[in-house]
């Protein structure tokens, strides 16, 4: 997918992004602390075409193909960014789109979207918006959606969390349609530190580029910005 962009801000830190692949035996996962990984986000304004003037988020990194041990085989996208990225994104939106009213608060139960035994973070506010377009791709896997629900959650580590070290913005997209499956043969076998291996994994693990495209129309961009300002005004 190719977009023409004008105003943009690059290299915003992403802590984690993962593409949950439903019944596929692999999920796509990138964590900033893993060796050789550097997931980042670019925010831009689209120019021309169907989404002219819309807010565009592009997230990219090399992803591990991790065995899909989820008890519930979810098809969804999850992105976790530090408060510094959330604040930078809010300021970019304010400068380029202005602010509208905030997104609607939701009472959705995060437990509804848990696929495994992990500890849920503390939730300090959850809001629901809608993206004009979402596309997630990696190792020939593809899932997409138009008019997808996007949940913005202000989260903090709960007792027992290991990887989550501080407050984060979580963006969750549960409404995806799978187009194709993960092709392990298109990934590259890579040895990783033993500390990165999970459960019955052994070296080599497989890695492949992963990319996420999210588009918000102008109204939703303004509402996302206003919501981020409300979430992180004291940071």
N, C-alpha and C positions, 0 to 999 in steps of 0.2 A: 504494500500500500504506500503510495507516494503522495505527499502533501506539499504545497507551497506555503511558506510561512513568512510573516514579517516580524514584528516585535517578538522577542523571545528572551528567555533566561535559561541558561544551561547548567549542567553539572550539579543539580540539586541532589543531595544525598538521599538514597533509599536504603532502609535497613534490610528489608526482605520483600521480595515479591515471589508469589507462588501461583502456579496455574494448576488447579485441581481438575483432573481429567476424567472424572466420572468412573466408568468401569475399566478404563485403560489401566494396564499393569504398572504404568509409570506416571509420576507427577513431575512437573518442571519447577525447580526451586533454586533461588539465588539468595544468599545471605552475605552481607557486606564483610563479615569477619572471616569468611572462608578464604583459604589461600587462592589467589588469582582472581577473586571476584571483586567487582566494583559497580554494583547496580546504581544507576543514576536516572534522574528524571529531567526532561526538558519541558518547559511550558512555553507555548507560543500562540500567536493569533494566526488563524488560517487565512489565506488570501486566494480568492477565486474558487470556483467550483461549487459543489452542493453546500458546503459548510463555510462559505465565505464569512469572515468576521467572527468565527467561533473560537472558543478556547480549546486548545489541543494539548494533551499530555502524552508524552512519549517516554516509556520506561524501557530500559534495555540493559542486558548483561548476558554473560555466559551462565547457563543454568545447568544444574545437575539433574540427571534423570534419576529420581529416587523411587524405590519400590513403593507402590501404592498400598500401604498397610492400613488405610482408613477403614474403619468398621462400616461407615456409611460412605458410599462412593459418590462424593459430591462433584458436581461440575460447576466451578466457580473460580473467581479471581480474587486474590487478596494482596494488598500492597500496604506496607508499613513504613512510615517515614518519621524522622525525628521532628521535634517541635521547630527546630531551625528551618527545616524545609517547609513545614506548614506555614510558618510566618512569612518566609520569602515568597511562597505561592500566593498568600493573601495579599501581600504588598504589590505583586505583579498584577493580580486581578484588579485591585483598587486603582492602579495607575492606568491600566489599559481599558477596563470595562466600567469602572465605578462600582458602587455597591447597591444592591437592591435589598429586598427583605430576605431574611434568613430562610433556610430550608425548614421543612416541617420536622418537628421532633418526632421520633418514633419510639414505640414501646416494644419493638421486636426483641425477642429473647435470643441473645447470641448463642445459647445452647442449641437452638434449632439448626445451626450451621456448623456444629462441631462434628467432625468425622472420626475423631479418635479420642484417646484418654488424656490429652493435654489439659493443663490448668488454664482456665479462662482468666483474662486480665480483669482488673477493676475498670468499670465503665463509668465515665463522668459526663456522659452525654452522647446520644446517638441521633443522627439526623438522616433523612432520606431525600435524595435528589433523583434526577433522571438524566442519563447521558443520551445524546443523539445517536452515538455509535460507539461500540466497544469491539476491539479485535485483539485476541491473544494468540500468539504463534510461537512454536518452537519445535525443532526436530520433526518437521513435517506435520506436527499437530496444529490444528486450527479450531478456534471456537469464537463465535461472534454474537453480537446482538445489536438491535436497534431499539431505541427507547428503553434502555435497560435501567432498572433500579440501581442506584449507587448509594451505599450506606457510608456515611462519614462518622466515625466513632472516635471520641477522645478517650484514650485508654492509658492506664498506668499498670505497672507490674503488680501482680498479686503475690502473696507469700508462696514461695516454692518455684517461682519463675527463675529460669537459668539464663536464657538468651535475652530476654527483655530487661534492659537495664534502667530505663527511665520512661517518662511520658511519651506517647507516640500518637500520631494520626493514623488510623486504620481506614482504608478505603476497601470496601467489599462489594463485589458484583456477583450476585447469585444467578442472574437470568441470562445464561449463555446457551447457545445451541452449538453442539459439536459438529464440525465439518469433516475432520479427518483425525486419525489416531497417531500416537507417537511412533516414530520409526527409529528404533534403537540403532539400526544399521547406518543411519545418517549422522549419528553422534560420534564423538571422539573418545576412545578409552583413555583415561587419565588416572595416574596414581595420586592420591590425596593423603594428607597426614592421617594417621590412624585415629586421632581424636575426632575426625570429621565423619567417620564411618558409623552407621546406625545399625542396630540389631544384627542381622545375619549378613550385613554387607561385607564385602572384601574388595581389595583393589584388583583391577582398576575399576573406577566408576565411569559412567558415560556422561559427557557434557556436550551441550549444543547451544547456540545462540537462542535467546528468548526475547521476545519483544511484545509490548502492550501499547495499543493506541486507544486513547479515550478522547471523545469529542463532546463538549458541552456547548449548547447554543448560548447566545448572549445573555438571555434571561437567567438560565441555570448557572452560567459562569458568575454572574453578579450575586446570585443567591449562595453559591458555594463560597465566594469571597466573604460575604457577610457572615456566614456561619463560621468560617475559620477565624474571623476577627473576634467573634463572640467566644469561641473555644479557647483562644490563646492570647486574649487581650492582656492577661497579667504576666505573660512570659517575657 
